[in-house]
Amino acid sequence: MDNWLFVFIITFIGSFVLVYGIGSIIGGENIEFIYLFLFIVQFSFTTTILFQILHRLKQVEKKDYHKE
């Protein structure tokens, strides 16, 4: 995936939907918002970095394959 911003936004939105959708069913409305927000941002950055690394590895692999 070449567009890191798209991956970050989709992961960010997906994390909110997952946490608030499932969190409200399981735990009610007693959520520490700032800690949750910081966790979601950290998770989104981590996912984006992992997608960037995967994309770079695929590019290197493709270059090596074409050299042979």
Backbone hydrogen bonds, N-H to C=O, Kabsch-Sander energy under -0.5 kcal/mol:
donor,donor_aa,acceptor,acceptor_aa,energy
4,W,2,D,-1.1
7,V,3,N,-1.6
8,F,4,W,-2.3
9,I,5,L,-2.5
10,I,6,F,-2.6
11,T,7,V,-2.3
12,F,8,F,-2.5
13,I,9,I,-2.7
14,G,10,I,-2.7
15,S,11,T,-2.2
16,F,12,F,-1.8
17,V,13,I,-2.4
18,L,14,G,-2.5
19,V,15,S,-2.9
20,Y,16,F,-2.7
21,G,17,V,-2.2
22,I,18,L,-2.3
23,G,18,L,-0.6
23,G,19,V,-2.2
24,S,20,Y,-1.3
25,I,21,G,-0.8
26,I,22,I,-2.6
27,G,23,G,-2.7
28,G,23,G,-0.5
28,G,24,S,-0.6
30,N,27,G,-0.8
31,I,29,E,-1.5
33,F,31,I,-1.0
36,L,32,E,-1.9
37,F,33,F,-2.8
38,L,34,I,-2.4
39,F,35,Y,-2.1
40,I,36,L,-2.3
41,V,37,F,-2.3
42,Q,38,L,-2.3
43,F,39,F,-2.7
44,S,40,I,-2.4
45,F,41,V,-2.4
46,T,42,Q,-2.4
47,T,43,F,-2.5
48,T,44,S,-2.4
49,I,45,F,-2.6
50,L,46,T,-2.3
51,F,47,T,-2.3
52,Q,48,T,-2.2
53,I,49,I,-2.4
54,L,50,L,-2.4
55,H,51,F,-2.4
56,R,52,Q,-2.4
57,L,53,I,-2.4
58,K,54,L,-2.1
59,Q,55,H,-2.0
60,V,56,R,-2.4
61,E,57,L,-2.5
62,K,58,K,-2.3
63,K,59,Q,-2.2
64,D,60,V,-2.4
65,Y,61,E,-2.1
66,H,62,K,-2.0
67,K,63,K,-1.4
68,E,64,D,-1.1
